[in-house]
Amino acid sequence: MERRVRVLFRGIPHGPRCKLCLAPFGGVGAPLMRMIGKRPSDKNPAMCNSCFDFMASHHGGAEIECSFLFADVRGSTSIAERMPATEFRGLLDRFYAIATTAVIDHDGSVDKFVGDELVAMYFPLLSGKNHPAKAIESAKALLAATGHADSAGPWLPVGAGVHAGPAWVGAVGEGPRVELTALGDTVNTTARLAAAAGAGEILVSSHAAYAAGLDASLEHRSLELKGKSAPTDVVVVRLDPVPHPR
């Protein structure tokens, strides 16, 4: 039912949206949502009031198998140095918008944006059983939207990491600061993968790559990730370049 509701709301323009059910808060969809009692929560405007109230009243969570996508801008400090702060803010706003679309279009949930980094979750309730593949497809869509398939080069250099495994997913915080989030080693490992990825690279853990059925002939690496006691095997995914028409 939750997946069907998200599919329905996703087709109604337009964002910003509830990060759980995708109810639109703007555009022609907003009056319709208000008619059925959905509007940005006064306590957390990232969610609609009904989703927030449900989370607040069912405070808790569970350890489940899920997938994560972390993606961040490579060399953002140098980029920010070369332009006015207002222009840099506009650049990141563009990144946030296309990243959100890439995640939502593949049945994921945007956990947060931290500076120039996207954190997204994919779990069975919303993403179905094939959540590792959807996380990878989101990453590919994000790289394509930032120009990494363009032979002229990207307008914003982005690297990404995808990992799947058990994580605790649920509500944390109290009062007006209740949030849906995920905790555990799987989350931390995904963050390390994104940090190790070069511009235009998606580093996919071997576990996630196997679950998603990635081509076995893709490049493999063994990485020493910060804080990990053993090497992490990954598969490297890149986009094929699309030449400019003559």
C-alpha positions as CSV (number, residue, x, y, z in Angstrom):
1,M,0.0,0.0,0.0
2,E,2.8,2.4,0.9
3,R,4.5,1.8,-2.5
4,R,1.2,2.3,-4.4
5,V,0.6,5.6,-2.6
6,R,4.1,6.8,-3.4
7,V,3.7,5.9,-7.1
8,L,0.3,7.8,-7.1
9,F,1.7,10.9,-5.4
10,R,4.9,10.9,-7.4
11,G,2.8,11.6,-10.5
12,I,1.2,14.7,-9.1
13,P,3.2,17.9,-9.6
14,H,5.2,19.1,-7.8
15,G,7.9,19.4,-5.1
16,P,8.9,19.9,-2.4
17,R,7.4,16.7,-1.2
18,C,6.9,14.7,2.0
19,K,10.1,12.6,2.1
20,L,8.1,9.5,3.1
21,C,4.8,9.4,1.2
22,L,5.9,11.9,-1.6
23,A,2.7,14.0,-1.1
24,P,3.4,17.3,-3.0
25,F,3.5,20.5,-1.0
26,G,3.6,22.8,-4.0
27,G,2.0,23.2,-7.4
28,V,-1.4,22.0,-8.5
29,G,-1.1,19.0,-6.2
30,A,-0.9,21.0,-3.0
31,P,-4.6,22.0,-2.7
32,L,-5.6,18.3,-3.4
33,M,-3.3,17.2,-0.6
34,R,-4.7,19.8,1.8
35,M,-8.2,18.5,1.0
36,I,-7.2,15.0,2.2
37,G,-5.4,16.4,5.3
38,K,-1.8,16.3,4.1
39,R,0.3,19.4,4.5
40,P,3.9,20.1,5.8
41,S,4.1,19.2,9.4
42,D,4.6,22.2,11.7
43,K,7.2,20.2,13.6
44,N,9.1,18.9,10.7
45,P,8.3,20.4,7.2
46,A,10.3,17.6,5.5
47,M,7.3,15.4,6.2
48,C,3.6,15.7,5.9
49,N,1.6,16.0,9.1
50,S,0.1,12.5,8.9
51,C,3.5,10.8,8.3
52,F,5.1,12.8,11.1
53,D,2.3,12.0,13.5
54,F,2.5,8.3,12.6
55,M,6.3,8.2,13.2
56,A,5.9,10.2,16.5
57,S,3.2,7.8,17.8
58,H,5.0,4.7,16.7
59,H,8.5,5.7,17.9
60,G,10.9,2.9,17.3
61,G,12.5,0.9,14.6
62,A,13.9,-2.4,13.5
63,E,17.1,-3.9,12.0
64,I,16.4,-4.7,8.4
65,E,18.2,-5.4,5.2
66,C,18.4,-2.3,3.1
67,S,20.6,-0.3,0.6
68,F,22.2,3.1,0.9
69,L,23.5,5.7,-1.6
70,F,25.9,8.4,-0.6
71,A,27.0,10.8,-3.3
72,D,29.0,14.0,-3.0
73,V,30.7,16.7,-5.0
74,R,34.4,16.2,-5.7
75,G,36.6,19.2,-5.1
76,S,33.8,21.4,-3.7
77,T,36.2,23.5,-1.7
78,S,38.1,24.5,-4.9
79,I,34.8,25.0,-6.8
80,A,33.5,27.3,-4.0
81,E,36.8,29.3,-4.0
82,R,36.3,30.2,-7.7
83,M,32.8,31.7,-7.5
84,P,30.7,34.0,-5.3
85,A,29.0,32.3,-2.3
86,T,25.5,33.0,-3.8
87,E,26.5,31.4,-7.1
88,F,27.8,28.3,-5.2
89,R,24.6,28.0,-3.3
90,G,22.7,28.0,-6.6
91,L,25.0,25.3,-7.9
92,L,24.3,23.1,-4.8
93,D,20.5,23.8,-5.1
94,R,20.6,22.4,-8.6
95,F,22.5,19.4,-7.3
96,Y,19.9,18.9,-4.5
97,A,17.0,19.1,-7.0
98,I,18.4,16.5,-9.5
99,A,19.6,14.2,-6.7
100,T,16.2,14.2,-5.1
101,T,14.6,13.4,-8.5
102,A,17.1,10.6,-9.1
103,V,16.3,9.0,-5.7
104,I,12.5,9.4,-5.8
105,D,12.3,8.1,-9.4
106,H,13.8,4.8,-8.2
107,D,11.6,4.4,-5.1
108,G,14.2,5.6,-2.6
109,S,14.0,8.1,0.3
110,V,16.3,11.1,0.7
111,D,17.6,10.9,4.3
112,K,19.4,14.2,4.2
113,F,21.8,16.5,2.5
114,V,24.9,17.3,4.4
115,G,26.7,20.2,2.8
116,D,27.5,18.8,-0.7
117,E,26.6,15.2,0.1
118,L,23.4,13.3,-0.6
119,V,22.4,10.4,1.8
120,A,19.6,8.2,0.5
121,M,17.9,5.0,1.7
122,Y,16.3,2.1,-0.1
123,F,14.4,-0.4,2.0
124,P,11.8,-3.2,1.2
125,L,8.7,-1.3,2.4
126,L,9.2,1.5,-0.2
127,S,11.7,0.1,-2.7
128,G,10.8,-3.6,-3.0
129,K,13.1,-6.6,-2.8
130,N,15.5,-5.3,-5.5
131,H,16.6,-2.3,-3.5
132,P,20.3,-2.7,-4.3
133,A,19.6,-2.3,-8.0
134,K,17.4,0.7,-7.4
135,A,20.2,2.4,-5.4
136,I,22.6,1.8,-8.2
137,E,20.2,3.1,-10.8
138,S,19.7,6.2,-8.8
139,A,23.4,6.8,-8.7
140,K,23.7,6.3,-12.4
141,A,20.8,8.7,-13.0
142,L,22.5,11.3,-10.8
143,L,25.8,11.0,-12.7
144,A,24.0,11.3,-16.0
145,A,22.1,14.4,-14.8
146,T,25.4,16.0,-13.7
147,G,26.9,15.4,-17.1
148,H,29.2,12.4,-16.5
149,A,27.9,10.8,-19.7
150,D,28.8,13.9,-21.7
151,S,32.0,13.7,-23.6
152,A,32.5,17.4,-22.8
153,G,32.6,16.5,-19.1
154,P,30.3,17.1,-16.1
155,W,29.0,20.5,-15.0
156,L,29.5,19.2,-11.5
157,P,32.0,16.4,-10.6
158,V,30.3,13.8,-8.4
159,G,31.4,10.5,-6.9
160,A,29.1,7.9,-5.2
161,G,29.0,4.8,-3.1
162,V,26.4,2.1,-2.8
163,H,26.2,-0.7,-0.2
164,A,23.6,-3.1,1.1
165,G,23.3,-4.9,4.4
166,P,21.6,-4.8,7.8
167,A,20.9,-1.5,9.4
168,W,18.7,-0.2,12.1
169,V,16.0,2.0,10.5
170,G,13.4,3.9,12.5
171,A,12.5,7.1,14.3
172,V,15.0,8.9,16.5
173,G,14.7,12.1,18.5
174,E,11.9,13.6,20.6
175,G,9.3,16.2,20.3
176,P,9.6,18.4,17.2
177,R,12.9,16.7,16.2
178,V,11.7,13.2,15.3
179,E,13.4,11.9,12.2
180,L,13.4,8.7,10.2
181,T,17.0,7.6,9.8
182,A,19.3,4.6,9.6
183,L,22.2,3.6,11.8
184,G,25.0,0.9,11.7
185,D,28.0,-0.3,10.0
186,T,26.3,-0.6,6.6
187,V,25.6,3.1,6.7
188,N,29.1,4.0,7.7
189,T,30.7,1.8,5.0
190,T,28.6,3.4,2.3
191,A,29.9,6.8,3.4
192,R,33.5,5.6,3.2
193,L,32.8,4.2,-0.3
194,A,31.5,7.6,-1.5
195,A,34.5,9.3,0.0
196,A,36.8,7.0,-1.9
197,A,35.0,7.4,-5.3
198,G,36.5,9.5,-8.0
199,A,34.5,11.9,-10.1
200,G,32.2,9.9,-12.3
201,E,32.6,6.7,-10.3
202,I,30.1,4.6,-8.4
203,L,31.8,2.3,-6.0
204,V,29.4,-0.6,-5.3
205,S,30.2,-3.1,-2.5
206,S,30.5,-6.7,-3.8
207,H,27.5,-7.7,-1.7
208,A,25.3,-5.0,-3.3
209,A,26.7,-5.7,-6.8
210,Y,25.9,-9.4,-6.5
211,A,22.4,-8.7,-5.2
212,A,21.8,-6.3,-8.1
213,G,23.2,-8.7,-10.7
214,L,25.9,-6.4,-12.0
215,D,28.0,-7.5,-14.9
216,A,30.8,-9.7,-13.5
217,S,33.2,-8.2,-16.1
218,L,33.1,-4.7,-14.5
219,E,36.3,-3.5,-12.8
220,H,36.9,-4.8,-9.3
221,R,38.9,-3.2,-6.5
222,S,39.9,-4.0,-3.0
223,L,39.9,-0.9,-0.8
224,E,41.4,-0.1,2.6
225,L,38.6,2.0,4.0
226,K,39.2,4.3,7.0
227,G,38.0,2.6,10.2
228,K,37.4,-0.8,8.6
229,S,39.5,-3.8,9.9
230,A,39.5,-5.7,6.6
231,P,39.7,-4.7,2.9
232,T,36.4,-4.0,1.2
233,D,35.8,-5.5,-2.3
234,V,34.0,-3.2,-4.7
235,V,32.7,-3.1,-8.3
236,V,33.3,0.2,-10.2
237,V,30.4,1.5,-12.3
238,R,30.9,4.3,-14.8
239,L,28.7,5.7,-17.5
240,D,29.5,5.2,-21.1
241,P,30.2,8.6,-22.7
242,V,27.6,10.1,-25.1
243,P,29.3,12.2,-27.8
244,H,28.1,15.6,-28.8
245,P,26.1,15.6,-32.2
246,R,28.0,17.2,-35.0
